[in-house]
Amino acid sequence: MANGLPNPPTGLLTAGATRSLVDSVDAFLFDCDGVIWKGDELIEGVSETLDLLRKLGKKLVFVTNNSRKSRRQYSKKFRALGLEVTEEEIFTSSFAAAMFLKLNNFSPEKKVYVVGEDGILEELRLAGFDCLGGPEDGKKNILLEANFYFEHDKSVGAVIVGLDQYFNYYKMQYASLCIRENPGCLFIATNRDPTGHMTSAQEWPGAGTMVAAVSCSVQKEPIVVGKPSSFLMDFLLKSFNLETSRMCMVGDRLDTDILFGQNTGCKTLLVLSGVTSLPELQDASNTIHPDLYTNSVYDLVGLLQQ
């Protein structure tokens, strides 16, 4: 339900709907995991689709909740997969976390503790912040002996939690102590995705599982800066002179990608190449309905040629 009215039915992408969509938008916003690639494997037809849209004069932007890489690192991944994408066309949740602190005048005298990977650390350092944690703390262990006291840095003013393959009990305790005991310490989540295609073979636990663990420990909800939060869109609009009504968000996840598009006034296209299946989309309990759906982004090429 939206505004008390039934959700409109989602339409299958047809040749006519594709032409109408392309004519009505100036920019396509693409999620990455499950849309552009799965793990380190490019999804079939992505290169041809992006080339065609660029030839049609469309602006392409890549908006990912995956915080493991910085924009620079993602640009390298795109190139390694044969796609020419600049850093300026990439908006990550790791970048959003750093920009959230910058926009909110986070004190340069304070430090940031990171439950996450190199992408968050790099974006924080590029923004001029002093940070600690990250993969290095994944090597640290706790021995729960009698009277053991865990020390933490009292100058930490923010904890950022993102996807972390090195997540452990040490990090959870460090983050929890900072949030609970350091006055005014911010608790920021890059996103709350429960799962993601970290490899091409299967889904893996997403950042939302790490966020939930810390949130449960401190009994506090985080500030979420990635999709479906509109924070990333605010930055995007500052970078490009575009109207959200002239954008189309293309994603594979209903509760982040499609909801993000709807929250910010974009047209929405769900692709079934990632985490959402057709039965899940059509399930009576689903309340998030994209404008259109199709199997993969490559369908745009075939339908435009009809």
N, C-alpha and C positions, 0 to 999 in steps of 0.2 A: 504493500500500500504506500502511496505517496500523496501527501496532502489530503488524506482521507479517501482518495480515489483508487480504484483497482489499478494494478500495474498493467501497462500496455503490453500486448504480446510481443515477443521477440521475433523478428523476421529473419528467415534464412536469406543469406546474401545471394542475390540473383544478378544477372547481367544488367538489368534496368536499375536495380538498387545500387549496384557498384558505380555505374555512370553518374547517378544522382549524388551519391556520396562524394565521389571525387570532385564533381563540379561544385559542391557546396562547402568544401573545406580548403584551406590554404596550407594546413600543416597536419602531419600525422605524428602522433606520439606513440612510440612503441615501447612496451615492456621488453625485457631481454630474455630472461630464463623462461623457456617454454614457448617463446614467440619467435625469437631470432635464433637461439641456440638451445641445446640441452647439454649441460656440462661444457665440454670443449668441442662439440660437434654442431656444425651449422645445420639448421633445419632446411630441408629441400626447398629450393626456389626462392629463398630469401634474397640472395644477391640480385636475381632478375627482377624481383618485386621492387626493391629499393631503387634500382637503376631506372625502372619505368616511372616510378613516382617522381624521381628527380627530373627526368626528361619532361614530365608534365608540369614542372615548375613548383612542385610541392616542397615545403620545408619539412625536413625530417628531424625528429628529436627522440632521444632514447632515454627513457625514464625508468630506472631500476631500483628496486628495494634492496638488492643484494649489496651489502656494505663491505664485502671482502676486498674489493679493489677500489682504488681512487679513480678519478676521471682519467688521469694520465695512464694508469694501468689498464683501464677498460679500452682506451683508444688503441693501446698496443694489442689487446686481444682481438678487437675488430680487425686490425690490419693483418694479424696472424691468420684470421679466417677469410682473408681476401676482401674485406669491406673497408672502404675509405670513409672513416667517420672521425671528425675532429673532436677534441676535448670540449669545445664550446657547444657541441650538439649532444653532450652526455650530461645527464643530471642523475646523480646517485644519492642514496640515503646517507652515505658517509659524508658527502659534500654538504648535504642538507643539515646534518648535525653540526658541522663546523660553522656553517653560515648562521644557524640558529643562535649559537653562542655569540657570534660577532654582532648580529643585529640587536641582541639583547644586552650588549655592552658588558659581556662577561669580563671580570677583572683579570688583567694580565698577571696579577700577583697570585692568582689561584691556579691550581693544576686540574687536569682532567684525567680521571681514571677510566681506562677503556677495557670493557669486556667485548672483545672483537678482534679483528685482524688488521693487517697492514694498511688496508684502504682507509680506515678511520684514522689511524695514526698519521698517515701521510697528509690527509686533508686538514687535520688539526694543526700540524706543523706548518703547512703552507699558509694557514690562516693566522699563524703567529702564536699558537697556544702551546704551553708546556704540558706534555702528557706522559703518562706511565701506564703500565699494564700491557695489554695486547698479547701476542704469541709468546713473549718471553715468560710471562707468568703462567703459561700452560705447562712449564717445566717444573713448577714449584709444588711442593706437597705439604700437607699438614699432618702432624702426628698428634692425635688427640690424647695427650697425657694429662694427668692430674695437675691442676693449677696452671695449665698452659695459657698464656696471654698473647693474643694476636695483635701485633702493632700495625697501625696504618697511618698514612700521611694526613695530618690534620689540616693541611693547606689545600686538599682536594675540594673543589667547589662544584664539580659536576661529575657524574658518572654516566657514560654512554654505553649502552648495551646493544650489540648487533650480532650478526651471525658469527659464530666462533667454534671452529672445529677443535679448538684447544680448551674448551670450557671445562672447568674443574671446580672442586670444592674450595680451593684457595681463592680463586677469582670471585666466587659467590660470596664468601665471607668478607673479602676486601671491599667489594662493591657495597655489601649490606652495611658494613660498619661506617663507610663514608656517608651513605645516605641517612643512616639513623643518627650518627653522632656528630657529623660536621654541620654546624649551623648553616641553614640555607642551601645545603647541597642539592643541586638539580639532579633529577633522575630522568634521563633521556633515552628513548628507544628509537633505533633507526626504523623499525617496523615490527609488526606482530604476525608476520606470515608463519603459519604453523608448519608448513613444508615447502620444499622447493626442489627443482631439478638440478642438484649439485653435480650429478653425473648424467650421462645419456642413458644409463641403464635403469635408473630407478629414482624415486623421490627420497629425500632425506629430511630430517628435522630442520625446521627453519629458525630464523632469529626469534620468532615468537616463543619458542620453547625456552630459550635462555632468558628472555625478558620475563616470562611467567615465573621462572624459578626465583629470580631476584625480587620480583614484585611480591611473590608469596612470602619471601623472607622478611621484607621490610614493611609488608602490609600497606603498600602505597602504589598508586597507578602512575605510570610514566607519562612524560610528554612525548608523543609520537610525531616524528618529523617526516617520515616516509609516507608512501601511499597507504591508506586513502586520505591522509591529511592534506589540506590544500596548501601547506607551506611550500612544497616544491613548486607548485603552480605559480605562487607569488614571485618566486625567483625567475621562473621561465618567462613570465610576462614582462619582467624588467629587462630580460635579455633580447626578446624578440617583440617587434611591434605587431602583435596579433590579437585578435579577439577570440575568447574561448569558444564562442559559438561557431567559429570557423576552424575549429580543431576537431580531430577524431582521435580518441584514445583507443589503442589496439592492445589487448591484453588477454591472458589466459586464466586470470583469477578474478572471480566475481567480487569478492569482498575487499580487494585492494585496487586492482586495475580499473574495473568497471565502475566501482563505487567512487573512485578518485575522479574519473571522467564525469560522472553524474554530479558529484559534489561541486565541481568547478565549471559546469555548464558546457562540457564538450559532448559531441556525438560519441557513441561507443560501439566498438566492434569486438566481440569475443571470438577468439580462435580456440579450437579444440585440440591444438597440438601440445598443450601443456597439462595443467593440473585439473581443469574442469572438463567433465564428460558431458555428452548430450543428455543422458538421464538426470544428471545433477542439475543441469540448466532447466530442464523441464519438470523437475520434481515440484509437487504442489507446495512444499515447505519453503522453496526458494523465493525470496522477496526481492532479489536484485536481478533486474532484467535489462540486458543491453539492448541498444536499438537494433543491432544486427548480429548474426553469428555465422561462422563458416569454419571449415576444417583447419585451414592454415592461411598465412598471408599470401602464399603462392596462388591461391584462388583468385586474388585480385587481377593477376595477369591474364589468366584464362578468360575470366568474365569480361574484362575490358576488351578483349580481342573478338568477342562474339558479335 
